[in-house]
Amino acid sequence: IGYAVGILIYMLELLIVYLLYKRENWGWFLFLGMYVLLAVGEVWSLFFFFRYRGPFFFSSSPYMLFVTLCFHTGIIIFLNIKSIHGQFALTRDKRMTALIVSGAISFLITFILRF
């Protein structure tokens, strides 16, 4: 069953890329939501890294977590550049709603998974 789930996750990424290629708004929304989820996960990882300094985190470094957080945040900022969101005919209200909703869903998912 693990292989089937992995294949479905990769198919979802291909669907998002196809929707971006066709300049569908759903592709932009899903891409933004995916990177907001990843950024929120990195924030949680940094929080737990500094809160629980134990043998589990002994060999890891906060720098790599910070670099990936900066990368995911950069992608989110890149998606909101006028020349990019202009390709999808998105208004400011739609972009802000998508960011708020994806942020809320991401916090809810990470809260459920962590606790």
C-alpha positions in Angstrom: 0.0 0.0 0.0 3.0 2.3 0.6 3.9 2.2 -3.1 0.4 3.1 -4.2 0.4 6.1 -1.9 3.8 7.2 -3.2 2.6 6.9 -6.8 -0.5 8.9 -6.0 1.6 11.7 -4.4 3.8 11.9 -7.6 0.7 11.9 -9.8 -0.6 14.9 -7.8 2.6 16.8 -8.5 2.2 16.0 -12.2 -1.4 17.2 -12.1 -0.3 20.5 -10.5 2.4 20.9 -13.1 -0.1 20.2 -15.9 -2.5 22.7 -14.4 0.2 25.3 -14.3 1.1 24.6 -17.9 -2.5 25.1 -18.9 -2.6 28.3 -16.8 -5.4 27.1 -14.7 -6.0 28.9 -11.4 -6.3 25.6 -9.5 -2.7 24.8 -10.5 -1.5 28.1 -8.9 -3.7 27.5 -5.8 -2.4 23.9 -5.3 1.2 24.9 -5.9 0.9 27.8 -3.4 -0.8 25.5 -0.9 1.9 22.8 -1.2 4.7 25.3 -0.5 2.8 27.0 2.3 2.4 23.5 3.9 6.1 22.9 3.5 7.0 26.2 4.9 4.8 25.7 8.0 6.3 22.3 8.4 9.8 23.8 8.4 8.7 26.4 11.0 7.5 23.6 13.2 10.7 21.7 12.7 12.8 24.7 13.7 10.6 25.2 16.8 11.0 21.6 17.9 14.7 21.7 17.1 15.3 24.5 19.5 12.8 23.4 22.1 13.9 19.8 22.5 17.7 19.8 22.3 18.4 16.1 22.8 20.2 13.1 21.3 17.7 12.9 18.4 18.7 16.4 17.1 22.4 15.9 18.1 23.6 15.3 14.5 21.4 17.7 12.7 22.0 21.4 12.1 19.5 24.2 12.2 21.1 25.8 9.2 19.7 23.3 6.7 16.2 23.8 8.2 16.6 27.5 7.8 17.8 27.2 4.2 14.9 25.1 3.2 12.5 27.5 5.0 14.0 30.4 3.0 13.6 28.3 -0.2 10.0 27.6 0.4 9.3 31.2 1.4 11.1 32.4 -1.7 8.8 30.2 -3.9 5.7 31.6 -2.1 7.0 35.2 -2.8 7.9 34.2 -6.4 4.3 33.0 -7.0 3.0 36.4 -5.8 5.1 38.4 -8.2 2.9 40.5 -10.6 4.3 38.9 -13.7 3.6 35.4 -12.4 0.1 35.8 -10.9 -0.8 38.0 -13.9 -0.5 34.9 -16.1 -3.4 33.3 -14.1 -5.6 36.5 -13.9 -5.8 36.3 -10.1 -7.0 39.3 -8.2 -5.4 40.4 -4.9 -8.4 39.2 -2.9 -8.1 35.7 -4.4 -4.4 35.5 -3.7 -4.9 36.6 -0.1 -7.7 34.2 0.4 -5.6 31.4 -1.0 -2.7 32.3 1.2 -4.9 32.5 4.4 -6.8 29.3 3.7 -3.7 27.3 2.8 -1.9 28.7 5.9 -4.9 27.7 8.1 -5.1 24.3 6.6 -1.4 23.8 7.0 -1.4 24.8 10.6 -4.3 22.5 11.2 -2.6 19.6 9.5 0.7 20.1 11.3 -1.0 20.6 14.6 -2.9 17.3 14.2 0.2 15.4 13.1 2.4 16.8 15.9 0.0 16.3 18.8 
